[in-house]
Amino acid sequence: MANPTAAMLVIGDEILSGRTRDANMHHLAGKLSEVGIDLKEVRVVSDEADAIIAAVQALAKTYAHVFTSGGIGPTHDDITAECIAAAFDTPIDIRADARALLQAHYDRQSMELNAARLRMARIPDGARLIDNPVSIAPGFQLENVYVMAGVPSVFQAMVASVLPTLTGGAPLISTSTRIERGEGDIAGPLADLVAAHSNVSFGSYPYIKNGVYGANIVVRGADSQAVSDATQALIQAFSDAVR
Amino acid sequence: MANPTAAMLVIGDEILSGRTRDANMHHLAGKLSEVGIDLKEVRVVSDEADAIIAAVQALAKTYAHVFTSGGIGPTHDDITAECIAAAFDTPIDIRADARALLQAHYDRQSMELNAARLRMARIPDGARLIDNPVSIAPGFQLENVYVMAGVPSVFQAMVASVLPTLTGGAPLISTSTRIERGEGDIAGPLADLVAAHSNVSFGSYPYIKNGVYGANIVVRGADSQAVSDATQALIQAFSDAVR
């Protein structure tokens, strides 16, 4: 049976302007691989309502799960929750359970739950809260969309809250073999291996290091014996160039 | 006049599986900002023809420029050139000028221009070659799509070849001010600044460092005086928390 599919939507002008380098995509990709959910697509869009709504609708329709990061804080540019509600044509308002979490948190710190912070209690009707052990303000799940924070430590904590609730497929086993030879020399023998080992996939990821050409050949599959056999065959085929 | 828009398409299973952390998005985003081209969207898709073709068609229709990275090498999983040709319903074959570049390169190195390497001379009809000073095998431009390599050093060299040929808009000036105060306290005064300085944009990018909450507030605009004025006002509004 095929693994469940997923997409990620990164919301944030700061990534598109080149100011910040996204870290959440790489984190989520690794975690989903571990539990056997296939990340098939990532989109990065700016903090514009039309762009967010269109992307959420397209991805939620196509993939089993959609994970978003960014735009759920208290400032004027945090519009993700409203956009998710709009994408599903669902009402959104301050919700008692989210408000209670924030109230208790700020009471403990003798800080005021002001109007801005209260925006973080705006949750679409019918959504389930996602626990935020780092800074309390919750994420939420609406339909098949998981809405999480952009700050990496909070994003990672929310992913850790969500993943155990999802049913994955067979985690993919993979090996990576470094072959110090130009891809043009690797390609022919590799094509033969691809044909001979149809129950695994081969990826070739070239590099240039200190002027030397090579490629990391990744063998990936759900059947560990098949991955092992294919990797053995690969190593034999390029025995003089494996590093 | 609004700046020209752009999108990027990253092609590669290795990013989606979490094995490799993409570097090209961050590089391109920074370079486009410098020349006044607004990167509005990034998509990452797997090495599957249907996904690549659909993404290219959607992005090429929506944005002035589309930049792709990945999948133009000699191995079996390098299918980008064929997909771009298919997306524009254009024939593709080995082209004499691209072949001549490769032939001269491999002759110099006393290496064989074998069948696999020759695949890198497959160029859609009517495309313009993009210079690759690092490893010779060219990228190409077809319509408004710029097809470039995934290896970061080659991608960066190709971006450097392409950018001078594009007409940008007004480069955006930006400042970043670090305010050591929770976003919930920043949000109110910041909303007033947003209202008072309509010719710039404000972005709030929260962080948590050693348990201390803060945010980097980015002021961005094409008019340097307006950016400077807004930044001054920002610093005054949070004078006791600017770090």
Interface residues (C-beta under 8 A of the other chain):
Chain A: G12 D13 E14 I15 L16 S17 G18 R19 T20 R21 D22 M25 H26 H27 L28 A29 G30 K31 L32 S33 D38 L39 K40 E41 V42 R43 V44 V45 S46 D47 A51 G73 P74 T75 H76 D77 D78 M111 N114 A115 A116 R117 R119 M120 V134 S135 G150 V151 S153 V154 L172 S174 S176 G182 E183 G184 D185 I186 A187 G188 L190 A191 V194 S201 F202 G203 S204 Y205 P206 Y207 I208 Y213 A215 V218 R220
Chain B: G12 D13 E14 I15 L16 S17 G18 R19 T20 R21 D22 M25 H26 H27 L28 A29 G30 K31 L32 S33 D38 L39 K40 E41 V42 R43 V44 V45 S46 D47 A51 G73 P74 T75 H76 D77 D78 M111 N114 A115 A116 R117 R119 M120 V134 S135 G150 V151 S153 V154 L172 S174 S176 G182 E183 G184 D185 I186 A187 G188 L190 A191 V194 S201 F202 G203 S204 Y205 P206 Y207 I208 Y213 A215 V218 R220
